[in-house]
Amino acid sequence: MAGDMTALLAALEAWMRPYMRSFYNEAEDIQQAIRIKEIHTGYVRGHARALAVHLGLTGDDVTLAEIMGLLHDVGRFHQFTVYRTFNDAISEDHATLGLKVIADNDLLKDLAAPERALVTFAIANHNKKEIAPAPGERALRYAKILRDADKLDIYRVLEPFLEPSDGSGISPDFLDKFIEGEQVDYTRIRTPDDRKLVRLMWVYDVNYSWTLRQIVAKGYVDKITACLPEGARVAQGVRRLRDYVAAKCAEEDPSYG
């Protein structure tokens, strides 16, 4: 079975590489966007594998996590080519698009039905505000692994675009949620500072301490915090966030081995 799963991963990689490159474009802005997602795909695949190994998974279970990482954003390439945006709210949900690409190309035909269901559930839920009720513990575990792997690299992707506050400020409802340590509705982002706050609040949705330790070690939390506008309520939210980060990073992750 392990050999079959490894062969499937290799076949999917062989399919995925030319598929991504088929969207290359002479227009510089389009090409840059496609390359960002192509590189992101590689990083998420690697993070998913590393996290799965950290959690004690072995063999086919690790390879399955890699497959999810490899395919998780396959819908992004069509999305940007058609809509010129990665914003799901004004185009289409990219996870849904990705599952359509996977189905149309029968990419999971060589997986047993239970594993196909795991891949589908994880990809469908990797970009949602919350994970939908899972059909079982294993499905929930993989959804968490994929979400963490994705978030870890999204911080890297967005770092070059980080800038000091432009003075637009943070929307009051976003600031309330930040102070309470809660997630917000991404579709209601109104200002660049709102967007920064959303990225910080992703911290509360990180599932494993391994992932959060990587985020902290790379300085992403500090860099975003430094670009927030000043204010007593912002500082209150930052203190809560830092306390949460310290406690979460000190936790021991479960072992599924």
C-alpha positions as CSV (number, residue, x, y, z in Angstrom):
1,M,0.0,0.0,0.0
2,A,2.8,2.5,0.9
3,G,4.4,1.9,-2.5
4,D,1.0,2.6,-4.2
5,M,0.5,5.8,-2.2
6,T,4.0,7.0,-3.0
7,A,3.5,6.2,-6.7
8,L,0.2,8.2,-6.6
9,L,1.9,11.2,-5.0
10,A,4.5,11.1,-7.7
11,A,1.8,10.8,-10.4
12,L,-0.1,13.8,-9.0
13,E,3.1,15.8,-8.8
14,A,3.8,15.0,-12.5
15,W,0.3,16.1,-13.3
16,M,0.3,19.2,-11.1
17,R,3.6,20.7,-12.4
18,P,2.5,21.2,-16.0
19,Y,-1.0,22.1,-14.9
20,M,0.2,25.1,-12.9
21,R,2.6,26.1,-15.6
22,S,-0.2,26.0,-18.2
23,F,-1.4,29.2,-16.6
24,Y,1.9,31.1,-17.1
25,N,1.2,34.4,-18.8
26,E,3.3,37.1,-20.5
27,A,1.5,39.7,-18.5
28,E,3.8,40.4,-15.5
29,D,1.0,40.8,-12.9
30,I,-0.7,37.5,-13.9
31,Q,2.6,35.7,-14.0
32,Q,3.6,36.9,-10.6
33,A,0.3,35.8,-9.1
34,I,0.5,32.3,-10.7
35,R,4.1,31.9,-9.5
36,I,3.2,32.9,-5.9
37,K,0.6,30.1,-5.8
38,E,2.9,27.6,-7.5
39,I,5.6,28.3,-4.9
40,H,3.0,28.3,-2.1
41,T,1.9,24.8,-3.2
42,G,5.3,23.4,-2.7
43,Y,5.7,25.0,0.8
44,V,2.3,23.8,2.0
45,R,3.1,20.3,0.8
46,G,6.3,20.3,2.8
47,H,4.7,21.8,5.9
48,A,1.9,19.3,5.8
49,R,4.5,16.4,5.6
50,A,6.6,17.9,8.4
51,L,3.6,18.5,10.7
52,A,2.3,14.9,10.0
53,V,5.6,13.5,11.0
54,H,5.8,15.7,14.1
55,L,2.4,14.3,15.1
56,G,3.7,10.7,14.9
57,L,2.1,9.7,11.6
58,T,4.0,7.4,9.3
59,G,3.9,5.8,5.9
60,D,0.8,6.3,3.9
61,D,-0.7,8.6,6.5
62,V,2.2,11.1,5.9
63,T,1.9,10.7,2.1
64,L,-1.8,11.4,2.4
65,A,-1.0,14.7,4.1
66,E,1.4,15.6,1.3
67,I,-1.3,14.8,-1.3
68,M,-3.6,17.2,0.5
69,G,-0.9,19.9,0.5
70,L,-0.1,19.4,-3.1
71,L,-3.7,19.7,-4.3
72,H,-5.2,22.2,-1.7
73,D,-5.0,25.3,-4.0
74,V,-5.4,23.7,-7.4
75,G,-8.4,25.9,-7.9
76,R,-6.4,29.1,-7.4
77,F,-4.9,29.0,-10.9
78,H,-8.3,29.1,-12.7
79,Q,-9.6,31.6,-10.2
80,F,-7.0,34.2,-10.9
81,T,-6.9,33.6,-14.6
82,V,-10.7,34.2,-14.9
83,Y,-11.3,36.8,-12.2
84,R,-7.8,38.5,-11.7
85,T,-8.2,38.1,-7.9
86,F,-7.6,35.6,-5.1
87,N,-10.5,37.1,-3.2
88,D,-13.1,34.4,-2.9
89,A,-15.8,36.9,-1.8
90,I,-15.8,38.6,-5.2
91,S,-15.0,35.6,-7.4
92,E,-15.6,32.0,-6.4
93,D,-14.7,29.9,-3.4
94,H,-11.3,28.5,-4.4
95,A,-11.7,25.3,-2.4
96,T,-14.9,24.5,-4.3
97,L,-13.1,25.3,-7.6
98,G,-10.3,23.0,-6.6
99,L,-12.5,20.1,-5.9
100,K,-14.1,20.6,-9.3
101,V,-10.7,20.5,-11.0
102,I,-9.9,17.3,-9.0
103,A,-13.2,15.7,-10.0
104,D,-13.0,16.7,-13.6
105,N,-9.5,15.2,-14.0
106,D,-10.3,12.2,-11.8
107,L,-7.2,12.8,-9.8
108,L,-8.2,10.7,-6.8
109,K,-9.4,7.6,-8.8
110,D,-6.5,5.5,-7.4
111,L,-7.3,6.3,-3.8
112,A,-9.6,4.1,-1.7
113,A,-12.9,5.6,-0.9
114,P,-12.1,6.4,2.7
115,E,-8.9,8.3,1.7
116,R,-10.7,10.1,-1.1
117,A,-13.2,11.4,1.5
118,L,-10.4,12.5,3.7
119,V,-8.7,14.5,1.0
120,T,-12.0,16.0,-0.1
121,F,-13.0,17.1,3.4
122,A,-9.6,18.6,4.2
123,I,-9.5,20.6,0.9
124,A,-13.1,21.8,1.2
125,N,-12.4,23.1,4.7
126,H,-8.9,24.5,4.4
127,N,-10.0,28.0,3.7
128,K,-13.2,28.3,5.7
129,K,-13.6,30.4,8.8
130,E,-14.2,27.2,10.8
131,I,-14.0,23.5,10.0
132,A,-17.4,22.0,9.3
133,P,-18.6,19.1,11.5
134,A,-16.2,16.3,10.6
135,P,-17.5,12.8,9.8
136,G,-14.8,11.3,12.1
137,E,-11.7,12.0,14.2
138,R,-9.3,11.2,11.3
139,A,-11.0,13.6,8.9
140,L,-10.8,16.4,11.6
141,R,-7.1,15.6,12.2
142,Y,-6.2,16.0,8.5
143,A,-8.3,19.1,8.1
144,K,-6.4,20.6,11.0
145,I,-3.0,19.6,9.5
146,L,-3.9,21.2,6.2
147,R,-5.2,24.4,7.7
148,D,-2.0,24.8,9.8
149,A,0.3,24.0,6.9
150,D,-1.6,26.6,4.7
151,K,-1.6,29.3,7.4
152,L,2.1,28.8,8.1
153,D,3.0,29.6,4.5
154,I,0.4,32.3,4.0
155,Y,2.3,34.4,6.6
156,R,5.4,34.0,4.4
157,V,3.5,34.9,1.2
158,L,2.0,38.1,2.7
159,E,5.1,39.3,4.5
160,P,6.5,41.3,1.5
161,F,3.2,43.2,1.3
162,L,3.2,44.3,4.9
163,E,3.4,48.1,5.4
164,P,3.0,50.5,8.3
165,S,-0.5,51.8,9.1
166,D,-1.8,54.2,6.4
167,G,-4.0,55.9,8.9
168,S,-7.2,54.3,7.8
169,G,-7.5,52.6,11.2
170,I,-9.2,49.5,12.4
171,S,-13.0,49.0,12.1
172,P,-14.6,49.0,15.6
173,D,-16.2,45.6,15.3
174,F,-12.8,44.1,14.2
175,L,-11.1,45.7,17.2
176,D,-13.8,44.3,19.5
177,K,-13.2,40.8,18.2
178,F,-9.4,41.2,18.5
179,I,-9.7,42.2,22.1
180,E,-12.0,39.2,22.7
181,G,-9.7,36.8,20.9
182,E,-12.3,35.8,18.3
183,Q,-12.3,35.3,14.5
184,V,-14.0,37.8,12.2
185,D,-15.8,37.6,8.9
186,Y,-13.1,38.2,6.3
187,T,-15.7,39.5,3.8
188,R,-16.2,42.5,6.0
189,I,-12.6,43.8,5.8
190,R,-12.8,47.6,5.2
191,T,-9.2,48.9,5.7
192,P,-5.6,47.7,5.3
193,D,-5.3,47.7,9.1
194,D,-8.4,45.4,9.3
195,R,-6.5,43.0,7.0
196,K,-3.5,43.0,9.3
197,L,-5.7,42.3,12.3
198,V,-7.2,39.4,10.5
199,R,-3.8,37.9,9.9
200,L,-3.0,38.3,13.6
201,M,-6.3,36.6,14.6
202,W,-5.4,33.6,12.5
203,V,-3.1,32.8,15.5
204,Y,-6.3,31.8,17.5
205,D,-7.2,29.3,14.7
206,V,-3.8,27.5,14.7
207,N,-4.4,24.0,15.8
208,Y,-0.9,22.7,16.8
209,S,1.8,24.2,18.9
210,W,4.4,23.1,16.4
211,T,2.8,25.4,13.8
212,L,2.6,28.4,16.1
213,R,6.2,27.9,17.2
214,Q,7.2,28.1,13.5
215,I,5.1,31.3,13.0
216,V,6.7,32.9,16.1
217,A,10.2,31.9,15.2
218,K,9.9,33.5,11.8
219,G,8.9,36.8,13.4
220,Y,5.6,37.0,11.7
221,V,3.6,38.1,14.8
222,D,6.1,40.8,15.8
223,K,6.2,42.2,12.2
224,I,2.5,42.5,11.9
225,T,2.1,43.9,15.4
226,A,4.7,46.6,14.6
227,C,2.6,47.8,11.7
228,L,-0.7,48.3,13.6
229,P,-1.9,51.7,14.6
230,E,-1.2,52.8,18.1
231,G,-3.9,52.9,20.8
232,A,-4.9,51.6,24.2
233,R,-7.4,49.1,22.8
234,V,-5.0,47.8,20.2
235,A,-2.4,47.3,22.9
236,Q,-5.0,45.4,25.0
237,G,-5.6,43.0,22.1
238,V,-1.9,42.6,21.5
239,R,-1.3,41.7,25.1
240,R,-4.1,39.1,25.0
241,L,-2.6,37.7,21.8
242,R,0.9,37.4,23.2
243,D,-0.4,35.7,26.4
244,Y,-2.2,33.2,24.2
245,V,0.8,32.6,22.0
246,A,3.1,32.0,24.9
247,A,0.6,29.5,26.5
248,K,-0.1,27.7,23.2
249,C,3.6,27.4,22.3
250,A,4.2,25.8,25.6
251,E,1.7,23.0,25.0
252,E,2.6,19.5,23.9
253,D,1.0,18.3,20.7
254,P,-0.8,15.0,20.6
255,S,1.0,12.0,19.1
256,Y,-1.0,9.8,16.7
257,G,1.7,7.2,16.2
